[in-house]
Amino acid sequence: MRRTLDKVISWTGLAMAAVLFVAGALLIYASSFVASNVEEQLRPQNITMPSGAALTTQAMKDNLGPYAGQPMTNGNQAKAFADHYIWEHMVEASGGQSYSEVSGKYVALSKDPNADPAELQKLGDLRNTLFMGNTLRGLLLEAYAFGTMGTIALWAGVAALVAGAVMLGLGLLGLRHARTAVDTYESRTQSNP
């Protein structure tokens, strides 16, 4: 009975090791695929990370400084650019107003027959700027999200491979133990003839 139990548990462990090895390999492949896809999408945009005088606030210097002058090729760069360059300029241009607020003002002013055309044009330009800024931020933050998922997949893949190696070792040790284990029934019948 003991040998049979050891064999069942050991073979189950070996099967789990095989599943973990396959899962680990697939997760690492997924990580590589995501990283290369993010780079393939960002590189043709030819965005160079700002540097020097373009970094006008301390937050920009702190968050964009490590990437200064580099071409944007990964999700972390995309997030830094979206959150600390585009966003800062949007806030500055709009005085802290959101796209929704500016758009609402533009729509209301455009319905006023006595509206100043220059003011309407200025508000329309700001509305357009905020729309484009929000769109670009969203696209860049999407690259960051995928890059983060790729990083998570990499570490999950490594963990799966390590767990697979542990299960393989335990399964092999279990099979070795099953060969040397004495069945409880056999030991009882041999000791009581």
N, C-alpha and C positions, 0 to 999 in steps of 0.2 A: 504494500500500500504506500509506504513512504517513497519508494523509488518512483512509482507511478505519479505521485503528487509532485515530486521534484522535477520529473520530466515534463509534466504538463505546465508547470509554472515556468520552467526554463524555456521551453519552446514558445510559450506566450511572450516571454521577455524578449526572445530573439525576433519574434514577429513584430513586436513593438519597436525594437531597434531598427528593423528594416523600414517601418513606416516613418520613424523619426529621421532616418537618413534621407529618405525620399523627400519628406517635408522640408528638411533643412536645405537640401539642394535646390528645391523649387523656390524657397524663400530667398535664397541668395541670388538665384537667377532673376527673380522678380525685382530685387533691389538693384541689380545691375541694369536691368531693362529700364526701370524708372529713372535712375540717375542719368543714363545716356539719353533717354527721351527728353528729360527736362533740359539737358544741355543742348540737344538738337533743336529744341524749340526756342531757347533763349539766345543762343549764339548768333543766328541770322538777324536778330533784331539790332545787333551792333550797338548795344547800350554799354557805354563805358562808365564805370562807377565814378561819381564826382570826387574831386580832390581839391586841395588848396583853398582858394578863395570861394569856391562854390559851396563849401561847408560853412554855412553862416552861423549856426548855433552850436552850442556845446553838445547837444543830443546828436546832431549830425556828425560832428567830429568823433564822438564816442562810438557811434554805431556804424558809420560809413568809413571811418578812418582806416580800419583794417583792410578794406577792399579798395582803397583809393587808387584810381587809375587802371584798375583791372577790368577786363571785359566781363560782363555779367554772364555767368554760365551755370549757376546753381541756385537752389531754392533759398539758401540763407542770404545770398546777395540780393535776390529778388525781394525778400521780406524787408531787409534793411533799406533798400531803395524805396519800396512802397511806403513803409511806415515812417521813415525819417527824412525822406527827400520830397517825394510827391506829396505826401500828406502835409508836411510842413508848409510847402508852397501853396497848397489849397487853402489851408487855414489862414495863411497870410493874405492871400488874394481876396478871400471872402470875409475877412474879419471874424472868423470863427463860425460863420453860417454854413449850414449843410446845403447840399445840392437841392434838397426838397424845399428848404426855406427860400433859397434864391429863386428857384423855379416858380414857387407860389407867388412871389412878389412880381416876377416877370409876367406871369399869366394875368395877374390882377391889373398890372400897369398897362398891358397890351389891350385890355378891354376898356381902358379909360380914353375917351376921345380927346381929352385935353392933355394927355400925357406928353411930356417933353421927349421928342424923338431921340435926342442925344442920350438922355437918361435911359430910355428904353433900349437903345443900342448897347450902352454900357452894361446894363443888367443882362441883356441877351448874350453878350460876349462872356460875362462872368458865368452865366448859366452853362454855356457851351464848354468853358474851361473846366468847370467842376464836373460836368458830365464825362469829359474825356479823362480827367484825372481819376475819377471813381472807376471808370472802365479799365484803365491801365492798372490801377492798384488791384482791382479784382483779378485781373489776369496774372499779375505777378504773384499775388498771394496764393493763387491756385497752383502756380509752379512751386511755391514754398510748401504747400500742403502735400503735393505729390512727392517732393523731395524728402519731406519728413516721413511719409509713409514708406519710402524706399529705405530710409535709415532704420526705421522700426523693423522692416522686413529683414534687413541685413542682420540685426542683432537677434531677432527671433530665429533666423536660420542658423546662426552660430550656436544659439542655445539648444536648438533641436539637434544639431550635430553632436554637441557635447552630451546631451541626454541620450542620444542614440548610442554613443560610445560607452556610456555608463551601463545602459541596458544590455548592450552586447557583452560587456565584461561580466555582468551579473548572470546573464543567461548561460554563458560558457562555464562560469563557476558552478552554476546550478546543475548543469549536465555532468560536470566532473564529480560533483557531490553525489548525484544520482547513481553513478557507477559504483561508488564506494559505500553508499548507504545500504544498510541491512534492513530488509522489510521487517516490520514489527511482527507480522504473522510468522515469518520464517524463524525469527529469533525465539519466539515463544515455543514453536513446535520442536525446535532443536534442543532447547533447554529442558523441556518436559516430554521425554520419550514415552 
